[in-house]
């Protein structure tokens, strides 16, 4: 009964079928019919004209987005526990050719306008300091917490007032939208976001993520950066087909809702053990060493998350029996 990560979830049948449908000779790179239809599909979803590039990983999507927004001598403001800071092996620095990450704090992996302004105010405006050029937020965050449209807009207003680019790491963007029940537009470009890394792999995809540009002036150079980074696949139709299959009939959203609902069920059983509010598909709980060992002895797989804490991630295809079993086991620990 695995609750390690939604990265390990199965590829959904709709994606498998889509891969089979495009499994014949076609135009290479991103000139195929599937790749060429992505802009229109995402423009409909976001209620505005957008340009979309597929890439194979969220790390590449984040790195390419930040490179579009920040020069090598600049700085990017992000949360201290952001994925771009702690889990990408220096990829943002690689893709930007050396930009500096400036770290801010805040509960649940979120930071506030006050924290952002405090960071900006601490950077002396002279040639000896890397000047901020962009901010990056994660929604849903690494702790399963969600920025509301109003919270995103408050940060977006500061970013645009200061002339900063605004990136959203949306590896679990679907879970955030499912939790809020809002239109994707309200959480992105209407709130000031310039580029979204839209995750599909954690939500039923195989090997494709979408880089969504709300600013057309950032696209052309990003095409060259993607090629130079080795993410312009010759058989790009397989990436596009995965993404389009998940957009059809809001499959991406239905999957996210299923994962979120499973997390809520487990959260109710965890009760006072919860470390963070459960707003997406991750549940962080306080456990003693003995309790951790007991759960593992019962067959539950999960990651330790700091001293006395554990993380459980619920996938879109998590079985009801696994969720019920974990809920019962956590309830027994009370």
C-alpha positions in Angstrom: 0.0 0.0 0.0 2.1 2.8 -1.4 1.7 6.4 -0.4 5.3 7.5 -1.4 4.5 9.9 -4.3 2.0 10.5 -7.1 5.0 10.4 -9.4 4.7 6.6 -9.1 1.1 6.5 -10.1 0.0 4.5 -13.1 -0.4 6.0 -16.6 -4.1 6.3 -17.1 -5.9 4.3 -19.9 -6.8 7.4 -21.8 -3.2 8.4 -22.2 -2.2 4.9 -23.2 -4.9 5.0 -25.9 -3.8 8.4 -27.1 -0.2 7.2 -27.5 -1.4 4.3 -29.6 -3.5 6.6 -31.8 -0.4 8.7 -32.7 1.9 5.6 -33.1 2.4 6.0 -36.8 4.7 8.1 -39.0 4.1 11.8 -38.7 6.0 15.1 -39.0 8.8 15.3 -36.5 9.5 17.6 -33.6 6.5 19.8 -32.7 5.1 20.2 -36.3 2.7 17.2 -35.9 -1.0 17.7 -35.7 -1.2 17.0 -32.0 1.5 19.5 -31.0 0.0 22.1 -33.3 -3.4 21.8 -31.6 -2.1 22.4 -28.1 -2.2 26.2 -28.2 -5.9 26.2 -29.1 -6.8 23.6 -26.5 -5.1 25.5 -23.7 -6.3 28.8 -24.9 -9.9 27.5 -24.5 -9.1 26.2 -21.0 -7.5 29.4 -19.9 -10.0 31.7 -21.7 -7.2 33.7 -23.4 -4.6 33.2 -26.1 -1.6 31.2 -24.9 1.3 29.4 -26.3 2.3 26.0 -24.9 5.5 24.0 -25.2 5.7 20.4 -24.1 8.7 19.2 -22.1 9.4 15.8 -20.4 9.8 16.8 -16.8 8.6 19.4 -14.3 12.3 20.3 -13.6 12.8 21.2 -17.2 9.5 23.2 -17.3 10.5 25.2 -14.2 14.1 25.8 -15.4 13.0 27.0 -18.8 10.3 29.2 -17.3 12.8 30.9 -15.0 15.4 31.3 -17.7 12.7 33.2 -19.7 12.2 35.5 -16.8 15.6 36.1 -15.3 19.0 36.8 -16.7 22.2 35.1 -15.5 23.1 38.0 -13.3 19.7 38.3 -11.7 17.8 36.7 -8.8 14.6 34.7 -8.4 12.6 34.9 -5.1 11.0 31.7 -4.0 10.0 29.9 -0.8 12.8 28.3 1.3 11.2 24.9 0.8 10.3 25.3 -2.9 10.9 22.4 -5.3 13.2 24.7 -7.4 15.3 25.3 -4.3 15.5 21.8 -2.7 14.7 19.2 -5.2 16.0 20.1 -8.7 19.8 19.6 -8.2 20.6 23.2 -9.2 18.6 23.0 -12.4 17.2 26.6 -12.1 20.8 27.8 -11.8 21.8 25.7 -14.8 19.0 26.8 -17.1 19.4 30.5 -16.2 23.2 30.2 -16.5 23.7 31.2 -12.9 20.8 33.2 -11.5 20.6 33.3 -7.7 17.7 32.1 -5.7 16.6 34.4 -2.9 14.7 32.5 -0.2 11.7 33.6 1.9 9.7 31.8 4.6 6.1 31.2 5.3 3.9 28.5 6.7 2.8 25.6 4.5 5.2 26.5 1.7 3.5 29.8 1.0 4.8 33.3 1.3 2.9 36.5 1.8 3.2 40.0 0.2 4.9 41.2 3.4 7.5 38.5 3.1 8.0 39.3 -0.6 8.4 43.0 0.1 10.8 42.3 3.0 13.0 40.3 0.7 12.9 43.0 -2.0 13.7 45.7 0.5 16.7 43.8 1.8 18.4 43.8 -1.6 20.6 46.9 -2.0 20.4 48.4 -5.4 24.0 48.3 -6.6 26.2 46.2 -8.8 27.4 44.1 -5.9 24.0 42.4 -5.4 22.1 40.2 -7.7 18.9 42.1 -8.4 15.5 40.4 -8.3 14.0 39.7 -11.7 11.3 37.2 -11.0 9.3 35.4 -8.3 8.3 31.8 -8.3 5.5 30.2 -6.3 4.3 26.6 -6.1 0.6 25.8 -6.3 -0.2 23.5 -4.7 2.8 23.8 -2.4 5.3 21.2 -1.3 3.2 20.9 1.9 -0.1 20.4 0.1 -1.3 24.0 0.8 -3.0 26.1 -1.9 -2.7 29.7 -2.8 -6.1 31.3 -3.5 -6.7 33.6 -6.6 -6.6 36.6 -4.2 -3.3 35.5 -2.7 -1.8 34.9 -6.1 -3.1 38.3 -7.3 -1.6 40.1 -4.3 1.9 38.7 -5.1 1.3 39.4 -8.8 0.5 43.0 -8.2 3.8 43.5 -6.4 5.7 41.6 -9.1 4.3 43.7 -11.9 4.7 46.9 -9.9 8.4 46.1 -9.5 8.8 44.9 -13.0 9.4 41.2 -12.0 8.4 38.2 -13.9 5.9 35.8 -12.2 6.2 32.0 -12.5 3.9 29.4 -11.0 5.3 25.9 -10.5 2.1 23.9 -11.1 3.3 20.3 -10.7 0.1 19.9 -8.7 -1.8 22.7 -10.3 -4.7 20.4 -11.0 -5.1 19.6 -7.3 -5.1 23.3 -6.5 -7.8 24.0 -9.0 -9.8 21.0 -7.8 -9.6 22.3 -4.2 -10.6 25.8 -5.0 -13.3 25.1 -7.6 -12.2 28.1 -9.6 -11.4 28.6 -13.3 -7.8 28.1 -14.2 -7.7 31.6 -15.5 -8.5 33.0 -12.1 -5.5 31.3 -10.6 -3.0 32.3 -13.3 -3.0 35.1 -15.8 -5.9 37.0 -14.3 -3.8 37.1 -11.1 -0.6 38.2 -12.9 1.1 34.9 -13.6 3.4 35.1 -16.7 4.3 31.4 -17.1 2.8 28.3 -15.7 4.5 24.9 -15.4 1.4 22.7 -15.7 2.0 19.2 -14.4 0.5 16.1 -15.9 2.9 13.3 -14.9 1.8 13.2 -11.3 -1.9 13.1 -12.4 -2.0 10.2 -14.8 0.4 11.2 -17.6 3.5 9.3 -18.6 6.3 11.7 -19.6 4.9 15.1 -20.6 4.4 18.4 -18.9 3.1 21.7 -20.3 4.9 25.1 -20.2 2.1 27.6 -20.6 3.1 31.2 -21.7 0.6 34.0 -20.9 3.1 36.5 -22.3 3.8 36.0 -26.0 7.1 38.0 -25.8 8.6 35.2 -23.8 7.9 32.4 -26.3 10.4 32.7 -29.1 13.6 32.6 -27.1 12.1 29.8 -25.0 11.8 27.6 -28.1 15.6 27.9 -28.6 16.3 27.3 -24.9 14.2 24.1 -25.0 16.1 22.8 -28.0 19.5 23.7 -26.4 18.4 22.0 -23.2 17.6 18.7 -25.1 13.9 18.9 -24.6 12.8 19.3 -28.2 11.9 15.6 -28.9 11.9 14.4 -32.4 8.7 12.4 -31.7 6.9 15.2 -29.9 3.5 13.9 -30.9 3.7 11.4 -28.1 4.1 14.2 -25.5 1.3 16.3 -27.1 -1.0 13.3 -27.3 -0.7 12.6 -23.5 -1.5 16.2 -22.6 -4.4 16.5 -25.0 -5.9 13.3 -23.7 -5.9 14.6 -20.2 -7.5 17.9 -21.2 -10.3 16.2 -23.0 -13.5 16.2 -20.9 -11.6 17.6 -18.0 -9.9 14.3 -17.2 -7.0 16.2 -15.5 -9.5 17.8 -13.1 -11.4 14.6 -12.4 -8.2 12.8 -11.5 -7.2 15.7 -9.2 -10.5 15.6 -7.4 -10.2 11.9 -6.8 -6.8 12.3 -5.2 -7.9 15.3 -3.1 -10.9 13.4 -1.9 -8.7 10.5 -0.8 -6.5 12.9 1.1 -9.4 14.4 2.9 -10.6 11.0 4.0 -7.1 10.2 5.5 -6.9 13.7 7.0 -10.1 13.1 8.9 -8.6 10.0 10.4 -5.3 11.8 11.3 -7.2 14.5 13.2 -4.9 16.4 15.6 -1.8 14.7 14.1 -2.0 16.9 11.0 1.0 19.2 10.5 -0.5 21.3 7.7 -4.0 21.9 6.4 -4.9 19.3 3.8 -5.9 21.2 0.7 -4.6 19.0 -2.1 -3.4 15.4 -2.2 -0.6 15.4 0.4 -1.1 14.6 4.1 1.6 15.4 6.7 1.2 13.8 10.1 3.1 13.7 13.4 4.3 10.2 14.2 6.6 8.7 16.8 9.3 6.3 15.8 7.2 3.4 17.2 4.1 4.5 15.3 6.1 4.9 12.1 7.5 1.4 12.5 4.0 0.0 13.2 2.5 1.5 10.1 5.3 0.2 7.9 4.9 -3.3 9.5 1.3 -3.2 8.4 2.4 -2.7 4.8 2.1 1.1 4.3 4.9 2.8 2.3 5.6 6.5 2.9 8.4 8.9 3.4 9.7 10.3 6.7 9.5 14.1 6.5 11.8 15.6 9.2 11.9 14.4 12.7 8.6 13.0 14.0 6.7 13.6 10.7 5.6 11.5 7.8 4.2 12.4 4.4 1.5 10.5 2.6 0.7 11.3 -1.0 -2.6 10.1 -2.5 -2.6 9.4 -6.2 -5.5 9.8 -8.6 -5.7 6.0 -8.9 -5.2 5.1 -5.2 -7.5 2.2 -4.4 -10.4 2.8 -2.0 -9.2 -0.2 0.0 -5.7 1.4 0.5 -7.3 4.7 1.6 -9.6 3.0 4.0 -6.9 0.8 5.5 -4.6 3.8 6.1 -7.4 5.8 7.6 -8.2 2.9 10.0 -4.6 2.5 10.9 -4.2 6.2 11.7 -7.4 6.2 13.7 -6.1 3.3 15.7 -3.1 5.3 16.8 -5.2 8.0 18.6 
